[in-house]
Amino acid sequence: MRHKNIYSQFYVWVVFTLFTCLAFGQNEALFEKGNSFYNNGKYQEAIESYLQIAENGEHSAALYYNLGNSYYKLNQIAPSIYYYEKALLLDPDDQDVLNNLQFAKNMTIDAIDVMPQTGIDKLFENFIGRLSYNSWAILAIVGMILFVILFLLYYFAAFSTKKRIYFGLSVLLLIISVASFGFAYQQYDLEQGKRPAIIFSKETSIMSEPNMGSNEVFKLHEGTKVNVLEVLGEWNKIKLADGKIGWLPSSELKEIKDF
């Protein structure tokens, strides 16, 4: 039975490896095919090739960047912004994506002013935003391990001078570790609260309540970026960068973090 299990696991591994290689090869071929279509001005055909890659479960900044470019060439603003934003999720510092996203945003109708932050809030958010919540958590764990090591060194040290040094360093690392855990939680909470989406409808009415019988509070147009606060049936509660809040049908937008 033991040999049978080993052979079965080996067989599964071989099949998985072959499947992965075949899928990778197929996606590479589709990507090159899409690039060829794009270079020849066949933007719709390029889109179809790129979308097949996404449907195969592969997600990359390069793929979404090319999709954004293809839709932009067809003057389809909402999907171009949508895919540029997806590319930025995977590579936030890509200047090509940032530049092309700005070109696409210049073609939108809605001018949304960003709600100003207070000095302390802005400094705090910029500081904890320097690292992801995973990085903060790793820093906290490393700090806690070093704290334990230094505390043990303090406990077993024979000289008072070394004891003071080890004790001071251990306390410092404990503070850093606890603070890092707090920052990790804050960063995770911020990330979970962000559900960015792009308006795909040419024009949509934002309602005061999740039904068409309520009052219209304002209108939005294709390409505008919003944040989804809540989903209730077929309605989404959204918030704009300027603080405005309202409801619209779920079919009128697409969430960026859908992979």
C-alpha positions as CSV (number, residue, x, y, z in Angstrom):
1,M,0.0,0.0,0.0
2,R,2.8,2.3,0.8
3,H,4.5,1.9,-2.6
4,K,1.1,2.4,-4.3
5,N,0.6,5.7,-2.5
6,I,4.0,6.9,-3.5
7,Y,3.4,6.0,-7.1
8,S,0.0,7.6,-7.1
9,Q,1.4,10.9,-5.7
10,F,4.2,10.8,-8.3
11,Y,1.6,10.2,-11.1
12,V,-0.5,13.2,-9.8
13,W,2.6,15.4,-9.7
14,V,3.6,14.4,-13.3
15,V,0.1,15.1,-14.6
16,F,-0.1,18.4,-12.8
17,T,3.4,19.4,-14.1
18,L,2.5,18.5,-17.6
19,F,-0.9,20.3,-17.4
20,T,0.8,23.4,-16.0
21,C,3.5,23.4,-18.8
22,L,0.8,23.0,-21.5
23,A,-1.3,25.8,-20.0
24,F,1.7,28.1,-19.8
25,G,2.6,27.3,-23.3
26,Q,-0.9,27.9,-24.5
27,N,-1.1,31.3,-22.7
28,E,2.3,32.3,-24.1
29,A,1.1,31.6,-27.6
30,L,-2.2,33.5,-27.0
31,F,-0.2,36.4,-25.7
32,E,2.1,36.6,-28.7
33,K,-1.0,36.2,-31.0
34,G,-2.7,39.1,-29.2
35,N,0.5,41.2,-29.6
36,S,0.6,40.4,-33.3
37,F,-3.1,41.5,-33.7
38,Y,-2.4,44.7,-31.7
39,N,0.6,45.6,-33.8
40,N,-1.4,45.1,-37.0
41,G,-4.2,47.4,-35.7
42,K,-6.7,44.5,-35.1
43,Y,-7.6,45.6,-31.6
44,Q,-10.8,43.6,-31.1
45,E,-9.0,40.4,-32.1
46,A,-6.2,41.3,-29.7
47,I,-8.7,41.7,-26.9
48,E,-10.2,38.3,-27.6
49,S,-6.8,36.6,-27.4
50,Y,-5.9,38.4,-24.2
51,L,-9.2,37.6,-22.6
52,Q,-8.7,33.9,-23.3
53,I,-5.6,34.1,-21.1
54,A,-7.5,35.7,-18.3
55,E,-10.2,33.0,-18.6
56,N,-7.4,30.4,-18.3
57,G,-6.7,31.8,-14.8
58,E,-3.6,33.8,-15.6
59,H,-3.3,37.3,-14.2
60,S,-0.4,39.7,-14.9
61,A,0.2,43.4,-15.1
62,A,1.4,43.0,-18.7
63,L,-1.7,41.2,-19.7
64,Y,-4.1,43.8,-18.2
65,Y,-1.9,46.7,-19.5
66,N,-2.2,45.3,-23.1
67,L,-6.0,44.9,-22.6
68,G,-6.2,48.5,-21.4
69,N,-4.3,49.7,-24.5
70,S,-6.5,47.7,-26.8
71,Y,-9.7,49.0,-25.4
72,Y,-8.2,52.5,-25.4
73,K,-7.5,52.2,-29.1
74,L,-11.2,51.4,-29.7
75,N,-12.2,54.4,-27.6
76,Q,-13.9,52.2,-25.0
77,I,-13.0,54.2,-22.0
78,A,-14.6,52.2,-19.2
79,P,-12.9,48.9,-20.0
80,S,-9.6,50.6,-20.7
81,I,-9.6,52.2,-17.3
82,Y,-10.8,49.0,-15.7
83,Y,-7.9,47.0,-17.0
84,Y,-5.3,49.7,-16.3
85,E,-6.5,49.7,-12.7
86,K,-6.2,45.9,-12.6
87,A,-2.7,46.2,-13.9
88,L,-1.8,48.7,-11.1
89,L,-3.1,46.3,-8.5
90,L,-0.4,43.9,-9.6
91,D,2.3,46.5,-10.3
92,P,1.6,49.8,-8.5
93,D,4.8,51.5,-9.6
94,D,4.6,50.8,-13.4
95,Q,5.0,54.2,-15.0
96,D,3.6,53.1,-18.4
97,V,0.4,52.0,-16.8
98,L,0.1,55.2,-14.7
99,N,0.7,57.4,-17.7
100,N,-1.8,55.6,-19.9
101,L,-4.4,55.4,-17.1
102,Q,-4.2,59.2,-16.9
103,F,-4.7,59.6,-20.6
104,A,-7.8,57.4,-20.3
105,K,-9.1,59.3,-17.3
106,N,-8.8,62.5,-19.3
107,M,-11.6,61.2,-21.5
108,T,-14.1,60.7,-18.7
109,I,-16.9,63.2,-18.0
110,D,-17.1,63.2,-14.2
111,A,-14.7,65.4,-12.3
112,I,-14.4,64.0,-8.8
113,D,-12.5,66.0,-6.2
114,V,-10.6,63.9,-3.7
115,M,-11.7,64.6,-0.1
116,P,-8.8,66.2,1.7
117,Q,-7.3,64.4,4.6
118,T,-6.1,66.0,7.8
119,G,-2.3,66.2,8.3
120,I,-2.1,63.5,10.9
121,D,-4.4,61.1,9.1
122,K,-2.4,61.6,5.9
123,L,1.0,61.1,7.5
124,F,-0.2,58.0,9.3
125,E,-1.8,56.4,6.2
126,N,1.3,57.2,4.2
127,F,3.6,55.7,6.8
128,I,1.7,52.4,7.2
129,G,1.2,52.3,3.5
130,R,4.9,51.9,2.9
131,L,4.5,48.2,3.6
132,S,1.8,45.7,2.9
133,Y,0.0,44.1,5.9
134,N,1.9,40.9,5.2
135,S,5.2,42.8,5.4
136,W,4.1,44.4,8.7
137,A,3.1,41.0,10.1
138,I,6.5,39.5,9.1
139,L,8.3,42.4,10.8
140,A,6.2,41.9,13.9
141,I,7.1,38.2,14.1
142,V,10.8,38.8,13.5
143,G,10.7,41.6,16.1
144,M,9.1,39.2,18.6
145,I,11.7,36.5,18.0
146,L,14.5,38.9,18.5
147,F,12.8,40.2,21.6
148,V,12.8,36.7,23.1
149,I,16.4,36.1,22.2
150,L,17.6,39.4,23.7
151,F,15.4,38.9,26.8
152,L,17.1,35.5,27.3
153,L,20.5,37.1,26.9
154,Y,19.5,39.7,29.4
155,Y,18.3,37.0,31.9
156,F,21.5,35.0,31.7
157,A,24.0,37.8,31.3
158,A,26.6,37.9,34.1
159,F,27.5,41.6,34.0
160,S,25.1,44.5,34.8
161,T,26.3,46.6,31.8
162,K,25.3,43.8,29.4
163,K,22.0,43.3,31.3
164,R,21.1,47.0,30.8
165,I,22.0,46.8,27.0
166,Y,20.1,43.6,26.4
167,F,17.1,44.8,28.5
168,G,16.9,48.1,26.6
169,L,17.1,46.4,23.2
170,S,14.6,43.8,24.1
171,V,12.1,46.4,25.3
172,L,12.7,48.4,22.0
173,L,12.1,45.3,19.9
174,L,8.9,44.5,21.9
175,I,7.6,48.0,21.2
176,I,8.4,47.6,17.5
177,S,6.8,44.2,17.3
178,V,3.6,45.3,19.0
179,A,3.4,48.4,16.8
180,S,4.0,46.3,13.7
181,F,1.2,44.0,14.7
182,G,-1.0,47.1,15.0
183,F,0.0,48.5,11.7
184,A,-0.6,45.1,10.0
185,Y,-4.1,45.1,11.4
186,Q,-4.7,48.7,10.3
187,Q,-3.3,48.0,6.8
188,Y,-5.4,44.8,6.4
189,D,-8.5,46.7,7.6
190,L,-7.8,49.5,5.0
191,E,-7.3,47.0,2.2
192,Q,-10.4,45.0,3.1
193,G,-12.4,48.2,3.1
194,K,-11.3,49.1,-0.4
195,R,-13.5,47.5,-3.1
196,P,-12.8,49.7,-6.1
197,A,-15.0,49.5,-9.1
198,I,-15.4,51.2,-12.5
199,I,-18.7,52.5,-13.9
200,F,-19.5,50.8,-17.2
201,S,-22.8,52.4,-18.0
202,K,-22.7,55.4,-20.4
203,E,-24.7,57.2,-17.8
204,T,-26.3,56.0,-14.6
205,S,-28.5,57.5,-11.9
206,I,-27.2,57.2,-8.3
207,M,-30.2,56.7,-6.0
208,S,-30.6,57.6,-2.3
209,E,-31.9,54.1,-1.5
210,P,-31.5,50.6,-3.2
211,N,-34.6,50.9,-5.4
212,M,-35.7,52.9,-8.5
213,G,-38.5,54.6,-6.6
214,S,-36.1,56.6,-4.4
215,N,-34.6,60.0,-5.1
216,E,-31.8,60.5,-7.6
217,V,-28.9,62.1,-5.7
218,F,-26.5,62.5,-8.7
219,K,-25.4,61.0,-12.0
220,L,-22.2,59.2,-13.0
221,H,-20.7,58.3,-16.4
222,E,-18.6,55.6,-17.8
223,G,-15.0,55.3,-16.5
224,T,-15.6,56.8,-13.1
225,K,-13.9,55.0,-10.3
226,V,-16.0,54.3,-7.1
227,N,-15.6,52.3,-4.0
228,V,-18.2,49.6,-3.1
229,L,-19.3,49.9,0.5
230,E,-22.1,47.4,0.5
231,V,-24.0,44.9,-1.7
232,L,-27.8,44.4,-1.1
233,G,-29.4,42.1,-3.6
234,E,-28.9,43.6,-7.1
235,W,-27.8,46.9,-5.7
236,N,-24.4,48.3,-4.7
237,K,-23.8,51.1,-2.2
238,I,-20.9,53.2,-3.5
239,K,-18.8,56.1,-2.3
240,L,-16.9,58.6,-4.4
241,A,-13.5,60.1,-3.6
242,D,-15.2,63.3,-2.7
243,G,-17.3,61.6,0.0
244,K,-20.7,61.3,-1.9
245,I,-22.6,58.1,-1.3
246,G,-25.5,56.5,-3.1
247,W,-26.9,53.3,-4.6
248,L,-26.9,51.9,-8.2
249,P,-27.7,48.6,-9.8
250,S,-24.8,46.1,-9.7
251,S,-25.0,45.6,-13.4
252,E,-23.8,49.3,-13.9
253,L,-20.3,48.7,-12.6
254,K,-17.5,46.1,-12.4
255,E,-15.3,45.6,-9.4
256,I,-11.6,45.7,-10.1
257,K,-10.6,43.1,-7.5
258,D,-12.5,40.2,-9.2
259,F,-9.6,37.8,-9.5
